[in-house]
Amino acid sequence: MSNYIFTYSKIKFNPLKPITDDIRINDIAHSLSLLARANGHFKHFYSVAQHSVNCGVEAKKQGYSTRVQLGCLLHDASESYIADLTRPVKLHLPGYSEIEETLQNAIYEKFGLGDLSDAEKQQIRLVDDALLYHEFIALMGIPVFDTAPDISMVHEFSQKDFIAVEREFIHLFSRLTTNRNNFSSIGIDGCKNGWLAVNITLDGFEVDTFNNIEEICAKYQEFDCMIIDMPIGLPESVEDIRPDADARKHLSHRSPCIFNTPCRQSLFAENYPEANKINREHLGKGLSKQSFAIFNKLLEIDDFLKQAPDYVNNIMESHPEICFAMLSPIKKPINAAKNTSEGKDIRISILQQHYDQTTDFIEFVRNHPELRKIEVDCIDALCLAVTGMLGMERGFKYIPEKPGNDRRGLRMQMVYANKPVVS
């Protein structure tokens, strides 16, 4: 056995000369679920697999691409075959680092990540370091960096059954690798009698109206990305900074289409004068009648996220005009109003450059009278769905770049798709 080890699957594996056909995800998940982080010095058992799952989830929350999420899940996979060494020891064993790199590259190659760009690898490192810092704070009470890296959610650092963690690892791997062949990206826009949702997948598209957000989430429980044209995260004082002002800078003369988001307290007002007064008291500024007109929808989505915490920061906010501007080849806002023939044609033309079923989608909408009446909303919702599709592939950008949370932990941001990642 001097040249190989036996894996969990009873495979004779040579860590010095890895053969990709011998690399099995079940071996990796099982081994990592039994390996302790921090060389076993945390206050309780916390496995490399649990760390890896947390990294994969964090990457998704930060809007990184599916490739980066998978890379985060697998970034320590080499340890399943050669264990790990503490950093001071690694520095004195340069041969180990070479073995580790060769093996890790073989694992990435096995699972379709052999072409990770430098930018993607940097994103993986940032997530890894962020979890490292917060793990040490939670499990040892020691800050390992002078400045705390930002994380987008509260992670589970408690001691968990290794079998459960192994299953989580496999489940996340399956979802990420399956999503590379198929996906569900949903764009949601408000319409006269409720909500309009467009779901695009590898197999086609669906477009339908719904009475409430709960109906949409019930129908599309396995969505990969959901973007809505409605403020998420409501200010309660002047200290709560919404993305509205920053977003207007991207739209030039089209900036009035982004209304000021009202404070949460004003949503319970019985009429516009009362809401306007409450908004001035808490935010120091008045409230537009356009903002007041969407109070019911604002209250609905805010209430839904309060009752369904699993959807917090999984349903993301954006604005179609921001997305159209970022999808445009010239990265500038569209001058023509969206309800004019010219405005529709320009927006459809932009979508056709990114989604090959755009023409079929528009034809479908125009052939259904109930959808034809809200064609503009359908185009906007498709834009959000396409943005989600591209964001899953490329990663997302945020307005502002470092968004804050409201008092309920809802991230106050607008998202749009990143440019393609290049080496």
N, C-alpha and C positions, 0 to 999 in steps of 0.2 A: 504493500500500500504506500510505498515511498513516493509514488508519482501521482497519486489520486486520493480523493476522499469519497466516502459514500454519502450521497445526499438523502434527504427524506424520502425521495422517490426511488431509492436504491440504485441510483445512477453513479457509475464511476466517473468522477469529475476531476480533471486536472486544472487546478486554479492558475498554474503557471502557463498553460497552453489551452485556454478556454475554447471549447467548440460550441458555437452558437446553438446547434441542434440539441445540445445537452442542457441548455439553460431552460429551466421550468419555473413558471411563476409560482406554482404551488410550493416548490422548494424554497424560493425566496421568501414568500409570505410566512411559511411555517418557521423557518430559521429566525427571521427578524422578530417574530412575535415572542421568541424565547431569549433574545439577546437584550441585555440591559443597557440603557443609555448611561452616560457618565461613568462607565466602568463599574456600575452597580453602587455608586456612592450617593444617589438620591435618597430621600427619606423613605421611599418605597419603590417597589419594582415598577419601572416605566420602560417599555420596550422600544427598540429601534423602529419596529413596525408601527407603534402608536405615534411616534414622532413623524414617521413618513406619511401616515394618513393625515395627520394634522397639517403637514406641509402641503399636501395635495389639496386639501380643503381651503387652506389659506390662499393658495395660488388662485383658486377659483374666485374667492371673495374679493381678491385684489384685481380681478378682471383680466388675469393672464390667460393666454391661449390654452387650448386643450393639450397641446404638445408640452407646454411648460408645466401644466398640472400633472401630466404623466411623468415628466422628468423629475418633478418634486417628489412624487410617490416613489420613484425608483432611484433617487440620487444616492442612497446608501446601500443599494442592493448588493454591491460587491462584498459587503460585510457578511452576507449570508454564506459565502464560500471561504472567506479568509479572516472572519471576525474583524475586530478593530483594535487599534493600539492607541494609547493616550498620546496626545500631541507632543509632549517632551520626548517620548521614545521615538516617535515617527521621524523627528528631526535628525536622529542619529542613525536611522536606517533608510537611506535613500533608495535602496533596492526595493523596499516595501512599497514606497509611493509609486514606483514604476509598475510593479505588479498590480497594485490597486487600480491605477489608471487604465492599464490594458484590459483588466477584467471588467471595469465599469463601462468602458467603451464597447466591449463585446455585448454587454447586457443592453445598453442603449441600442446597439445595432440590431439585436434580436427583436426588440419591440418597436422598431421603426423610428428611433430617435438618433440614428447614427449621424444625421446631418444637422444636429443642433447648432444654431449660430452662436457667436460670442454673446450677442445681446440676450438670447434665451438662456444661456448658461449663467449669465450675470443675474437674471431674474430668479433663477433657481437658487443661486448663492444667497441672494438677499432674503428670500423666504426662509431658507435654512438657518441663517444667522438670526432672523427675527424670532423663530421658534426656539432656537438655542437660548437666547437671552431670557425669554419669558418662561421657559422650562426651569432655568436656574433660579429665577425669582420665585417661582411657585414651589419648587421642590428642594431648594437649598437656601433661599433667602439671600442670594449673592448676585449682584449685577456684574455680568462678565464684560460689559461695554460701558464706556462713560456715558453714552447717550442711548436711551431706550429706543430700539427700532419700533416703528408703528406696526401693529397688527389690526386686522379689520374685524375681529370677533373674539369672543371668549372661548378658548379651547379647553378640551377635557384633559387634565393632567392627573386625574385620580388613578388609583390602581385598578386595572381592568383585567378580566379573565383573558388569558392569552389566546384561547380558542376564539373568543368573540372578536379580539383584535385581528387575528388571522383572517377571519371571515370578512371583517370590514376592509382589510387590505385587498382581498380578492374581489370583493364587490366593487370597490372604487376602481380597481384596475379594469374590471370588466366593463364598467360604465364608460370609462375614458377611452378604451380601445374600441368599444362598440360605437361610440359617438363619432369616431373618426370615419366610420362608414355611413352613419346616419345621424340625424340630429333633429331637435325640435326647437325652433326659434320663434317666439311669439311677440308680435307687436300689438299694443293695445291703445286705442284712442277712444275718447268719449264721443258719444253721438246723442242724438236728440232723445231717444227713449232708453238710454242705458250706455252700453259699451260695445265697441266693435273690436273683434280680435282676428288677427291674421296669423295663422300658424304655417310656417314653411318647413318642409322636411326634404330629404333627398328624393322622396317619392312624389312630391308635389306640394300643393298648398290647400289650405282650408280658410274660408272667410265666413264669419257669422256674427250675429249680434247676440248680446246677452243682457240679462236684467241687472246683474251685479258681478262684482269681481269674484265672489265665491263660486259662481257658476263656471267661470272661465278656469279657475284653478281646479275645480272638480273634474272638468273634462280633460284638462291637460296636466295630469298629475306628474307625468314623467318628463316635463319640459326641461330643456337644457339652459335656455335663456329666455327671460321675459322682461320686456322693456315697455314702459307705459308713459304716455304723454300726460302726466299729471304730477304735481309736486308731491314728493315723498320726503318726509322730514320737515316739520313745521316749527318756525321760530316761536319762542315765547317771550323773548326780550331782545334788546338791541345787540346783545352779545352773541346771539345765534345767527351765524352768517350763512345765508342761503346762496346758491350759485347764480341767482337771477341776474345780478349786476354784471358779473364776469361773463355770463353767456351773451348778454347784449353786445358786448365788445366784439363778439365774433360775427354779429349780424348787421353791423353798420346801420343804414337807414331802415332796415327791417326789424330793428331792435324792439319797437313797440309791441311786436307780437308776443313778447315774453312779459307777462304781467307780474307785478309784485305779489309774492306769496303772503297771504294773510297770517296773522298770528293764530295759534291754536285756540286761544281763548275766545276769539271773535266768531269762531264757527258756530257757537251756540246762541248767537244773537238772533232775535226774532225778526229784525228788519235791517235794511241797509244803513240808516243813520246810526243805529245802535252799534252795528258791526264796525262802522267807520270810526266811531268814538272809541271803542275798545282797542282797535288797532293803533290809534294815535297814542293811547295811554301806554301801550306795551312796546310799540316799535317806533314811536315818534313820528309817524307819517300816516297819511290817509290811505284809504282803500279804494281801488277803482271798482266801478260797477261790473266790469268784466270779471274781476276776481270774485266779487260777490256772487256772480251768476253760477259759478262752479262750486259753491259751498257744499252742496249735497254730495258731490263726487269727492271732494277733498275729505269730507267727514267720513264718507264710506271707506275710502282706502286707508285712512288713518285708523279707523275703528277695526277694519279687517286685520291690519298688521298687529294691532294690540291683541286681538283674539287668536291670531295664528302666527306665533313667533317664529315658526320654521321658515316663514316666507320673508322675514326681516332681512333686508339687504340681498335677498335673492330676486325680488322684483325690483328692477332698477328704473330710475327716472331718466328720461331724455326729452328732447324736443325735436320734432320732425325738421324744422328749419335749420337747426344746428346740424342734424345728421345729413340733410341734403347738401349743406355747405361743405361738410367734410368729405362727402362722397363725390362731390363735383371735381372734375379734373383740375379746375383752377382754384379749388378750395376757397371759394367766395360765395356769399349768400346769393340766392336767386332774386333778381329784381322784380320779376313779374309775380303778381298776386296768385295764390294757389287756386283760387276759384275762377280764374280766367282760362280760356282755351290755351293761350300761350303758356301760362303758368303750369297747367297740367302737362302739356307736351314736354316742357323742359324737365319737369320732375320725372316723368315717365322715361325720358331719354337717359337721365342719370341712372335710374334703377336698372335699365336694360344693360348698362355697362357692367353691372355687378351681379345681376340675377337673371339667368337665362329663361325663366318662365314668366317674366314680367308681361310680355305681350299676351300670353294666355290668361294671366291674371286679370288684366284690364278688360279683355274680351268677356271673361266670365262675369265680372262686375257689371258691365254694360248690358249683358243679356239677362240680368236679374233685376226687375224693376225696383225691389226694395233696397237693393245695394246701389243701383244707379243713382238713386236720390241722395246717397251719401258717398258718392264717388271720391270726393276730396278726402273724406275721412279714411276711405279704403286705401288711397294712395299713401296717406300719412302713416297708417298702420303697417302697410307693406314696407315702407322705408325703415320703420323701427325694427321690423322682423329681419330685414336684410342687414341692418346694422348689427343686430345680435348675431346673425350667422357669420358675418365677417369678424366681429369681435371675438367669437369663440376660436376662430382660426388665427387671428393676428394679435389678440389681446385688445383691451379697451384703454381709452384715454379718459381723463376726468376733467370736469369743470366744477370747482377749481382743481388744480393739480393735487392738492392735499386737502380733501374735503373733511369737514367736521361732522359731528353727530348732533342730533337734536336731543332734547331731554329724555326721550324714550329710546335712544340708541339707534335711531334711523339716520342713515348717512344722507347728508344734504349735498347732492351732487347731480350732475347730468353727465351721461356717458356718450361716447361715440367710438367708432372703430378706429383702431390704430392703423397706421400705414403698414404695409407688409414688412415683416422682419427680414433684414438682410444680414449676411455675414459681415 
